[in-house]
Amino acid sequence: MIASRRPRAALLAVALGTALGGLAYAPAPAQAQAKPAGTDIVIPYEEFTLPNGLRVIVHTDRKAPIVAVNVWYHVGSKNEQPGRTGFAHLFEHLMFQGSENHKGEFFEPFELVGATDQNGTTNQDRTNYFQNVPTTALDMALWMESDRMGHLLGAIDQKALDEQRGVVQNEKRQGENQPYGRRIYTKIFEALYPPGHPYSWQTIGSMADLDAATLDDVKTWFRSWYGPNNAVLVLAGDIDLKTAKEKVTRYFGDIPASATLADMPANIPSRAQDTRETVPDRVPQVRIYRAWPVAEMGTPDATQLELFSQILGGSASSRLDARLVHGDKIADQVSTMPWLSEIAGTFIVSATVKDGVDPAKVEKVLDEEIQRLISEGPTAEEVEQARTYSRAGFVRGIERIGGFGGKSDVLASCTVYQGKPDCYRDELKELMNATPASVQAVARKWLGKGSHTLVVQPSDKPLSSLPETVLAAPATQPAQIPAVDPKFKTVKTDVDRSAGVPKTSAFPDLKFPALHRARLSNGMEVVLAERRETPVVQVSVQFPGGYTADVGKKLGTASFTMQMLDEGAGDYSALQFAARKEALGAELSTGAGLDSASVGLSALSDKLPESLDLLADVLRRPTFDGGEIERVRATWIAGIKQEKARPQTAALRVMPPLLYGQGHPYAIPFTGSGTEASIASLTREDLTAFHRDWLQPDKARIIVVGDATLAQIVPLLEARLGDWKTAPNAPVLPGVPTVAKPNAPRVFLIDQPGAIQSNIYVGQLIPPTGDKGTIDFDFANGVLGGQFSSRLNMNLREDKHWAYGSYSGASNTLGQRPWFAQAAVQSDKTVDSVKELKSEITRFASGEAPASDAEVTKIRASNTLELPGAYETAAAVMGQITSNLRYGRPDDYILTYKARNEAITSKDVSAAAKTLEPNALTYVVVGDLAKIEQPIRELKIGEVTTLDADGKPVTAGKK
């Protein structure tokens, strides 16, 4: 998996807040001058280094019985050479194959212990692998990580290389087969960084270099750099230094070092002139990108640039949003991103031009706003607002120990890139001490001459059809293996790897927080789960209805109305509301789904009353300003066009009416966006009517999770919502009708000319979430397509390597659930992939290929053993409570779920599998019909119909 380079501010936001979960505060003397808030935040850690060079960082956090295991190799695509690009990422994939002492997929032992947040990523500067495991499974996790570090090469053969090469190439195709896809950044980096610069090629590599990679090439790459002396291991969670030393030494101590990879100095290109390029793509709108090479991560300038980015285009109240989106209304979307890497940074600004607007005008205004902010500098209020926004992000990262941006991630990042696990403290200090003058000075220094502008023009020709730039001919001579660093030594251990992976025999108990209940005077139910570890309160107000309330109305009314709730509310205009929210460090979300509408708030504990004021404004006093309605409408319709241009969302737009039939409450694009015609016809009266009729407080539930007690939260909610009454004669939700399944398979095709992949969706309706067989069906789906090692993915990805991934699953709904299996496959394997999907589903459903005992054991373990660590975050607790309330489940439903999963047998799985009816399946394939239509028709799966992107049948010759 390619890791996009998140701005360091985002890492800090997670990391520094995370620190509060296991924090050390240095109390100031009573009379001492106050320090800037946040500068005394510390993530406590201890560390040691093995004789072989492996540096180990340990952070103790006992709130959940899990340990995050995070291994970073200081090896990325910048360490490659032209002609051998893509090796670091290819090896990330190879390291998820079996090792010398574990034959099979790397994921398999982890699925058997209920691991969570497991993945691996590669970027320009490093490769990392991470997972959270139950404390009792730590030996297994360390054995697995050490076996692939020290005992991998004997397990890599030509078959494994060919398999993962194919998977990577399909990952590359999938990223390029999107509007504004992966090739955009390829073009930007090739322009900014001269040939031979380590950032001039993309991490995923070129097709030619991947094709040319030999078994000797990849083994040489591994032998050269993947030693313990080029790695950092972070253990965070239910662990202490003594235990870590004992276990890490035992499992990793005998692994020999490799050559030491020398640190690269900063290498920021000096560009005297601006450059530009225009490229075609199958997109509905012009998009403008402008980028500069800037300071590398970890420098004071990089931190200042992140503040500048937030002020310029990083929020809804930013300078670019205020001018281009809200003021002149000439762009539908603007953004800024400081892409900070180890030897250089890249500052990127983008604007999606509103339909019918001259792109030159947008570019001119972009220039004006960038130059105005540089020449005049930001205001003190803007700097403080950006700082507060970042500080709030710090706190929201408080709970996570692993995964992207968790405490282990931040400690590893700081150790690998800066050599000190607490480097974030230096950056936070820089952030807190920033002034308007310092932000202005850094922007003036870096964002002048030397930019590159890339304009993406709508075309019938996809950008992926252009040939890749050849940086160098694929390498043909073997690479030399550098000498091993002699200063590192190994230690003898007693691990007998021939005995296989250590077995985990005991597991932590499942604990779910107690719930507390109250009612406001208007009948609104309040359900609270206390989580006092972090100073954050999450609030979700749930209303029945959602898309279901659109029946007989204009499709998209629910989603559009909910979107408009925070586009001006109370005494605030849209921009004022966004600025006030950011100044409080609050996050507010609105939305609708098939069966519900909701408004969510994440507030800092010390700003809870003021944040609840904003929540009440959104719920009770949205302004529905006419000008804002027209602005959002134009952007919304542009978004629908974007959905139709993207193959995945194109399929999800047409699937619902095919499955449910026109007029059904669920027969709306699953994106919730409606149609261009329906959104164009919406009036202000439609929105005010939906708000009046369907946000019914007497049927609403308020769910609160976080740093609050019932005694604290209820008076605050009562004061703001207690007198809110449901409108007289409010409508009653219609029932969700049951739909008969089709009596024969159906195939629908959507043309995407020039596509290099085909997106295949197979769908069927199954019983509602409230059905007594839901747990059994979801278990059965786990066997078929619910996990990495399930049948669909193992077939199309790991065996055939025709796809980057293939999965299946069903959404939760009050009515019949939509079940989908899907895969994005290389175009020349479309027909074969359809056949494989059909075969896998049919053989499983019919009982011809029933679940094996091993598959049942694996799914049972995964579904039950992950539960003790699954509720580490407030968001996870919130999701479970919301689901229980929506579907009428008891508070202890998770215990029922666990017990049923433990009791399910192979016979039960076979019975549940029969829910899938091969003769009632609906197939939707999005791809280049010039290549795939006739072969699909010749399969004779069922009646074939060609649809346009709106789901309307296409007559011959009018595709």
N, C-alpha and C positions, 0 to 999 in steps of 0.2 A: 504494500500500500504506500502510495506517495503521500507524505505529510506536507500539507500547505504550511508555509512559514507564517505562523501567527505572530502578530506584533508582540514584542517583549512586554508591552504594557498589559496585554491580555494575560501573559504568563504571570506577571507581577500581580495582576488583579486576583488571579486565582491563588497564587502562592502566598502572598502576604496575608490575605484574609485567612487562608488555610492555616497560617501560622497560629492564629488565635485558638485553633483546636488543640494545640499542644504548646501553648505559648509561654514564653517567659517575658514578663514585663519588668523593666527596670524602674521602680518607683522613684520619682524625683523628690528631693527634699522639699518640705512644705514651702520654703521661701524661695526655692529655685525658680528661675525663669522658665516658663512653659516651653517645651519643645514643640515643633510642628507635629500635629497629630499624625500618628502612624509610624514615626521614625524609630520608635522603640520596639516595634514588632520583631519577634525572633521566632524562627522555627528551630526549636532545640534539636541538636544532632550530636552524635559522636561518630568517630571514624577510626578506621585502621586500614593498613595496606598489607597485603600478603607478600611474601618474598618474591612471588612471580610478577608483582606489579599491579595486581588487581586492587583498586581503591574501593573501599566499602564505606558507605554512609548509612547510619542507622538513626531513625527517628521513631520514638515511642509514642503511640496514640492508642489507648486502650478502649476507645468507645465502642468498638465492634470487634468480634473475634475473627479478624481477618488480617492478613499481611499483604501489602503491595510489594511485589517483586519487580524491579525495574532495572533492566540492563541496557546501558548505552555504550555502543562502540563508537569511538571517535573516528569513524570512517563514513564518508558520504560521497556523493557524486563528484565533489570538487577534487577528490583524490584520484580520480580516473584520468585517463589520457584520451585525446581525440583518437578515434578508431577503436576504442574500447569503452564506449560510454554505456551507461545502464547497468554496469556490473554490480555496484553497491545495492541497487534495488533488486536486481535479479537474485543476488545472494540472500537478501532478506527473505525472498520467497523460498529459496532452497533450504534455508535454515528452519523452515516450518515443515520440512519433510522429515523422514525418520533419521535417526542418528545410528551410529554403529551398534549401540546397545539397546536401542528401542526401535524395533521395526514397525513402522506405521506412522500415521499422521501425528505431528507434535501435539495437536489439540486433544487427542483422545484421552490421555490420562487426566487432563484438566477437566474435561466434561464429566468424568466419573467422580470428581470431588466437588463439583459445583463452583468452579472458578468463574469470576466475573471480570468485566473490563479487560478482556484479553485481546491483544493485537500486536502488530509490529508496524513500524513506519520507517521510511527513509527520506532524508532531504539532502540538501547540498552538503551538509557538514557532519551528519551523524546517522547511525542506524540504531533504532531502539526496539526493545521487546518488553512487554509489560503484561502483568496479570495480577488480580487480587485472588488470593486463595484462603480457605479456612486455615486458621493457625495450625491446626493439626496436620495439614497437608503441605506444610512448608518444606519438609524433607523431600517430598516428591517434586515440588517446583524447583528446588535448588539442584536436585539430581538431573532434572530435564535440562535446565539452563546450562549446567556444567557439561552435560554430555554433548550438547550441540556446540559448545565452545571448544571443547578439547577432543571430541571423538566424532567428528562429522564426516570427514573426507571419505572414509571407507564406505559410507552409505550413499555417496553421490555417484551415480553412474549415468550413462548416456540417456537412459530412459527418463530419469529424474530431471536431467537438464532439459531435455526436449519438452517434457510436460510443463515445467515451470516457465520455460521460454514462451511457450504458447499461451499460458495464463497471463504473463506479463504483456505480451503483445495484444491480447484482448483487453487488458486493463488500459493500455495505451489507446486502442481503438475506441473504447467506451468513453474515455475522456475527450477524444477528438470528435466523436460523433454527436456532439452537443452544439447548440448555438453558443457562440462566444466561448468555444471550448479550449482545450489544452494548448492548441497551436497559438493562441493569442499570446500566452506568456513565453512560448518558444520564440516568437517574433520579437517581443520586447527585449528579452535577455540577449538574443543574438545582436540586436541593434546597440544596446548599451554597453555590452562587454565585448572587447575585441577578440578575434580568433585566438584560441589558445588560453584565454582567461578561464579559470576553473568554473566560472558561472556562465560561460557562454553556451553551454549545452544543458539540456534538461535532465533532471534526475532519472527519468524513465528511459533515457537513451534513445538512439535512433533505431529504426527497424533494421537497417543494414548491419549495424554493430551487434544487435541482438542475434540476428541470423548467423553472423559470422563467429559468434562466441563458441569456442571449443571446450571440451571437458578439461583439457590441460589449462586453458586460460582461466577458467573459474576456480580451479583448484589452486593455481598459483596465486590468484587474487586473495583467496582465503588464507593460504599459508603465510602470505606476506604481512597481513595486517590484523587478523582477527584473534590476536592473542590477548591474554588477560591484562597485559601492560598497556593496551590501548582501550581498555574498558573501565567503566564505572558501574558498580552494583549498588543500588539503593534499596534498603529494606525499611518500610514504614508501616506502622500500625502496631499490632499486638506482638511486639518483639522488644528485646533489650540487647544491650551490647554484648553481654556475656554469651547469650544464646547465639547471637549472630556470629561472633568470632568462632565459636565451636563448630557450627554447622557450615559456615562458608569455607573455613579452612579444610574441613573434612571433604567437601565436595569439589572445591576449586583449587586446592593447594597444590595438587600434582600436575596441573596443566602447564606445559612449558610456555614461556613467553615467545612472542614473535619479534620481528624488528619493531622498533619504536617509531611510530609515525610522527614525523616532525611537525610542529605547529607552523602553519602558514602565516606570514605577516599580512597585515591589512593590504588590500590591493584594490583601491578604488580608482576606476578610470578617470582621467582628466579629459573632459570633452569641451572643446572650444566653441563648437557650433551646435545649434539645435538641428535635429533631423526629423524626417517624417516619412510615413509609408501609409498607403491605403491598400487594404486587402478585401477580397470578397468573402461572403459567407451566406449560408442559407438562414438568414435572420430577418425578423420583421422590422427592425429599426436600426438606424445608424447608432453606433456607440463609439465614443472618443476615449482613448486612453492617452495619458501623458505620464512619462516616467523619467526619473533622474537617478543616477547612482549617488548614494549618500553615505553617511558615516555607518560603520559597522556596529553590530550589537555590543552592548556592554560599555559603550562610551557615553560620556555626558551628553554629547551632541545627539546621540540616538534617542535618549530619554526626552530631550527637549523637542525633537522632531515628532515624537509621539503625541505630546501635548499640542503641538501645532496642527497635526493631523486631525485630532479630535475637534479642535476649534474650526478648522477649515471645512471638513466634510465628514466628520466621524459621528455625527448625531443628527437628530431630526431638527435641532435648532441651530445647526452649524451655518457658517457663512454661505457655503454653496447651496445648501438646502433652502436657506432663506431667500436667496436671489434667484436661482435657476428653477427651483421646484415651486416655491410658494409665491415669489414675487413676479418674475417675468413669465413663469409657467412655460418654459421652453425645454425643460428636461423632465423625464419621468422618474429618473433615479440618478443620484450622484453618490460617489463614495471616495474615500481616501484610504490608503493602506501603506504604512511603513513596513515593508517586507525586510526585516532585519536578519541578516545572516552573519557568519563569523568573520569574513574578510571584507565584506562590503554590504551595504544596505541598498534597497531599491524603494524609492518613494513613488507610489502610483496613485494617480487621480483618474477617475472614470466618470463619464456622463452618458446616459442613454437619452438620445435626442427624441423629443416629442414628435410624433408623426406630423408631417407637414411643415416642420420648422427647418430652416436652413442650418445645416451643421456649422457653417462658418460663423453664424451668429452665436451659437452655443460656445464655440471655441473662443470667440472674442470675449464673451462674458466670463468664461473660465479664467482667461488671462487677466481680465480686470480684477476679479475677486482675489486671485492669488497674489497679484502685485499690490493690491490695496492692503491686504493683510500683512504682506512683507514690508511695505513702505510705511504704513501707519502703526503696525504692531497690534497685537490683541489688547483688549481692555483687561483691567485687573479682574473684573467680574467674569470674563470668559476664561481666564486662566484658572480662577478658583473653581468655576463650574466644571472644567475639564478635570481638575485635580480631584474634586469631590466624586465625580463619576468614576474615576480610576480607583479611588479609595473604597468606594462602595463595592466595586468589583473585587477588591482584595478580600473584603469580608465574605462575599458570596462564595469564594473558593474554600471557605473554612472547613467544610466537612470532608472533602475528598482526600483520601490518602494516595490513591492511584489513578490510573487512566490519564487522559489528556488534561494537563494543567493541574493535576493533583500535587500534593506535597512532595511525593517521591519524584515526580516529573520536574519540579522546580529545583529541587536539590541536585538532581542529576544534571540538569541543564547548566546550572551555575558551576558545578564541578568540572564538567567537560569543557565548557566554553571559556570560563574565567579562572578555573583552577581553585576556586573557593566556593564551598557550598552555600555560603550566605551572601553571595554577590548581589542578591536582590536588595539588600539593605543599602548598598551604595546607590543603586538606581532609585530606590524609594527616597533617599535623602535628596538626590538631585531633583526628583519630582516635586518634593515638598518645598524646596528652596527656589524653584523656578519663579521668574518674574516676567511680566510682559516684555521687558527689555531683553532678557536672556532668550526667550522663545523667538522673538523677532530677529535677534542677531544670528541665531543658528539657522533659521529659515533663509535669511539673506545670504548666508555663507554657502548653503547647499542647493537652493532651488532657483538658481539663475540660469545662465547659459549652459547648454549641454544636455537639454532634455531631448527625449524622443517621443514623437506623437504618432500613434497608430490609430487610423480611422477604419472601422469595420463597416463596409457598405453592403446593404442587402443585395443578394444576387441569387440566381438559380444554381450557382456553383458553390458547393461547400468549401470552406477553407481547408478541410482535410484532403481535398483533391489535389492541392498544390504539392509539388515534390518537396521533400524535406531538404533542408540545407545540408550539404556534405561538408563537414568540418575537416575530415580526413578520411582516406580510404580505410575500410575495416582492417584492423591489424592482422598480419599474417605470421610475423615472427614471434616466437615465444617470449613472454616477459621474463625478466630476471627476478629471482627471489632475493630480496635484500637479506643481509646478514642478521641473525638473531642478536639482540642486545645481550651481551654476556653478563651484565650486572645482576640479572634476575635469576632466581633459583626456584626450584620446586621443593615441596615437602612431601614426605611419604604419608599416604593416608590408608585407612583400612577399608575403603569402599570396594566391595566386590561387584563390579558393574555387570558381570556375567549373571548375577542374580536378578537383574532387571530392575524396573522402576520400583522404588519403595511403595509399599501398600499403606494406604491410610485407613485405619480401622475405627477411629472415633471421630466424631464431628460435633461442633458446637450446637447448643440448643437454639431453637427459633424463638425470638422475642419480638413482639410488636408493641409499640407504645400504647398505654391505656388511653382511652378516649373520654373526653368530658363534654357534656351537652348542656345547652341552654336554649331559650327562645327569646327573641326580641318581642316587644309588645305588639308588633304587627304580624307575628306568627313566623317570622324568618327563623329557621333552625340554625343553630350554631354548633359546630362539632370541632373540638380542639384536641390536638395532640401536642404536648409540650416537648420541645427539643431545645434545651437551654445552653447547649455547647457554644452556639454562635449568636451574636447580637443581630439576628435577622428574623423577621416575621413574614411568613408567606400566607397570603389570604386569597382564596378562590371563591367567587360567588357564582353558583351554578343555577341555571334556569332550564327547565324542560323545554323542548322545542327544537331549536336549531333548524336544519334544512327541512325537517318535517313540517315546520310552520309555513314553509313556502308553498305548500300544496294549494293549487288554484290561484297562486299569485305569480309574480315574475321571478324566475329562477335567479338565485343569488341575492335575494332581498335580505335574508338572514345574515349572510356573511358581510354584505356591503353595509348594512345598518350597524352591525357590531364594530366593523372597522371604523366607522365614522364617530363612534362614541368619544374617542379621545382626540378627535380632530377639532378641538375647541369645545370647552365645557365650562360651566359656571361663568366666572368673570374672565376667563382666559381665552384668547384666540388659540389657534392651533400651535403657532410658534411659541406663544407665551406659556402654553400648557407644557410643551416639550421642555422648555427652559426651566420651568419650575420643577418638573419631575427630576431633571438631571441635577438641579441644584440641591435637591433633597437626597440624591443618591438612590432614588426609587426606580423600580422597573414596573411598568404597567402593561398588561396585555389584554386584548379583547379578541373574541373569536367565536365561531360557531362550528358545530359538527353535525352529523346526521341526526342526533337525538337531543342535542343540548346546545345552549349558548352560555358563554362564561366571560367573566371579567376577573383578571388576576392581578395581584399586587405583591411585590417583594419590597419590603421596607426595612430600613435600618431601625433597630429598636429605639434609639434615641430620637428618631424622626417619625415615629409611628403615628402620633396624632395628626401631624401636618400631611403625612402621606395618605392617611385615611380620608382627609378632607378631599384630596384629589380623587380618590376612589368614589366617594359619594357624589362628586361633581359628574364623573363619568356615568355613574349609574342613573342619576336622577336629573341632571341638568345639561345633557349634551345640547350644543347650540344648533347643530345641523345647518351651519352657515351655507348659504347658496353658493358662494364663491369656492368654498372648500369642497362642497359636493362636486362641483364641476371639475376641480383639480383632481380629486381622487377618482372620479369617474373616468377621466381621460387616461390616468395612469392604470386604472383597473382594466380597461379595455385593451390597453397595450400589454398588460400582463396576460390576458387571455390569448392574445396573439403569440406571446412568448411560450405559453403552455402548448399551443398547437404546433410550434416549431420544435419543441423538445420531445423526442420520441417516447419517453416514459410517460410524461403527462398527457401527450396526445392519446395514448392508449387509455389512461385512467379517465380521460374526459368522455370517451365513447362507451366504455364498458358498462357504467351503471344503467343507462337506458336499454342497453342490449340485454342485461340480466333481469332488470326489474320491469321494463316496459314503460312507455311514455305515460306520464301522469302519476306515477308512483312517487311517494314522498322521498324515496332514495334515488330516483332517476335523475340525478343532478350530477354534473362532473364532480368526482370525489375531491377535487381541489376546492369545491365550494364557490367557485368564481362565477358560475352562471354562464350565460352566452353574451356575445357582444350586443345582440338585439335587446335582450332583457335588461342588461345594465344600462344601455342607452335610454331605455324607456322609463327608468326609475325616476320618481319625483320626490321632492322633499316630503310631501304628504305620505308617500309610501313608507319612508323611513320613520317619520314621527309616529305613524300608525303601528308599525312593527314594534317600536320602542314602547309605545303605550300599551299595546295589546299583549305582548309576549314576554316582557320583562315583568313577571308577576311576582311581587315580593312574598305573597303568602305561599307560593310554591317553591320559592328559592331556598337554597341551602348555602350557608357560609361555612367554608372549611378553613381552619386556621392551623398552621403547623409552625412551630418555632418558639422564639424567646418571649413567651407570654403565658399568663395564667388566665383562667376563665374570669376571675375577679377583675383582672386588668382589662381584658379585651371587650367584655360584654358592655360595660358602660360607654366605651368609646364607640362601639357599633350602634348602640341604642341612641346615642346623641345625634348620630348622623343618618341613621336609617330607620329608627323605630317608628317614625310617623309616616313612612312611605307606604301608601296604600295601592292595592291592585285596582286598576280601572274598573268602573262599573261595567257589567255585561262583558267582561273579558272573555275572549273565545276559549273554547276547549280544544285541546289538541286532538286531531283525528287519529284514529287507530292506524297502525301500519298493516296494510293488507298482506295476506300471504299470496305469493306468486307461484304459479305452477311452473315446473321446470320444462324446458323444451324436450320434445320427444325424440330428437336426433341431434348429433353434434352439428355445430355451425362454425364457419370460419369467416372472419372479416379481415380484410386487408386495407391498410392505409399506406399511401405512397410517400416515400421520403427519398426523392431522387438523389443519387450520388452517395447514399448512406454506405458506410463501410461496415456497419453492423445491422442486424435485425433485432428488434425487441419483440419477444414473444410473450404473450400473456394467455394463460388458460384459466377460465373462471367458472364458478358454479355457486349457486345459493345453497346454504346449509341452514340448519335450525338456529334460532336466536340464541344470544348469549345466555339467556335465562333457562335454556333447555337443560334437562338433567344430564344429557350426554355431552355437554360442552367440554368438561375436563378430559373425558376419554377421547374426544375428537382431537383436541389440541395436543394430547399426548401422541396420538397416531400421526398427526401432522409433523410432529417432531421427528418421527422416523423417516417420513417421506422427504420433508424439505425445510424443517424448522431450524436446523443447525448447520454449522460448517461441514460436519462429517455426515450429514444426512444424505440420502440416496441421490437426490437431484444434483446437489453440488459435487458430490464425489464422482458422479457420472460425467456431467458436462464440463466441469472445471478440472478435477484432478485426474480423471481417466482420459477423457477426450481432449482436454484443454481447448475447447471451442469457445468458452465463456470465462469471464472474470469471476462470475458467481451465478448460482441458480438456487432460488429458495421458494418457499410457499408459506402461506399463512392466511388467517382470517381476522378481519376487524371485529371488534365487539360492538354489537348493535341490539336495540330493543326488538327490531324486526329480524327477518332472515339475514344472516351474516353473509357478506361477500367473501368467498374464498378464492385466492389467486395462487397460481404457480407462475413464475416468470424467469426469464433468462435473456440477457443481451448477448448475442452470439455473432461471430464473424459471418459476413454475408454468405460466403460460399458454403457454410454449414447450416444454413437456415432450415432446409428441408430435413436434413438428418437430425437436427435438434428437435424439430417438431415431432418427428417420429420417436425420438428417445423420450421426450416428455410424455407423449401419449402412452408409450409402452410402460414407463415407470408408474404412471398413475393407474393405468388399467390393471397391470399385474398386481399392484398393491391392493387396489380396491376389490378386485375379484377374488383375492385369496390365493392366486397363483404364486405370488411371492410374499408370503406373510412376514410379519415382523419376527426376527430371530430373538432368541433369549438374550443375546448380547445387545441387540438394539434396544430392547425393553429395559434392560439393566442400565444402559447408558442414559436413556431419556429420563428414567426414574431418578437416577442420581443427579442429573443436571437440573431437573425441575425441583427437587427437594433440598439438595445439599447447598444450593446457592442461596437459599432463603435467609439463613442467619446473617449473611453479609449484604443482602439485597436492599435493606432499608437503612443504609449508611447515611443517606441524604434526606433532607426534608422533602425534596421533590418526589422521591420514591414513596415516602409515607403518604404524601398528598395524593399521589396517583392511586394508591391502593384504597384509601378512604373514599375518594371520588367514585371509583369503580364499584365499591361495595354499596354506596348509597344509590347510585344510578340503577343498579340491577337488583336492588332489594335484598342484598346479602347481609348476613349478620356481621357484627364487628370482628368476630374471630373466624371469618371465612377462610383466611389464609391457612388455618389449622385444618379445616375441612379439605382444602385444596391439597395440602401436604398428605393428609391421611389417604385420600383417594389415589393420589399418584403412587403412594407406597403399596397400595393394594392392587393396582391394575396388573393384569396378566396378559400374556400373548394372545389368549383367546379374546379378551376384552378389546385389545388393539385391532384384531381382525374384524370384530363386529363394528367398531367405530369407523374403520376404513371403508366399510360398505356405504357410509354416508356419501362418499364420492361416487358419482354415477358417470362412467365414461361415455355413455350415450346421451348425456345431458350437458356435456361440456361445451363452453363457448371459447373459441380461439380468436385472439386478435393479434395480428402480426404487423408491425410497423417497419418498413424497410424499402429498399429500392425495388419496386415491383417489376421493373424491366428485367431484373435478374432473377427474382424469386417467385413471381406470380404463377407462371405456367407450371413449374415443378410442384408448387403447393397444390394447385388444382389437380395435378396428376396423382397426388396422394389419395384423393377421393375419401378424405376423412368425413366430409359433410358438405352441405351446400356452401359455396364460396360467394361472398359479396364484397365488392370493393366500395369503401366509404371514403368520403372526404374528411378533412380534419374536424368538421362539425358533426360527423356521424351520419351524414346523408349519403344514400347510395349514389354511386358514380356510374353513369352510362358509358358504354364502350367508347373509347377515343376521347374522353373528357376528364382524364385523371389530372 
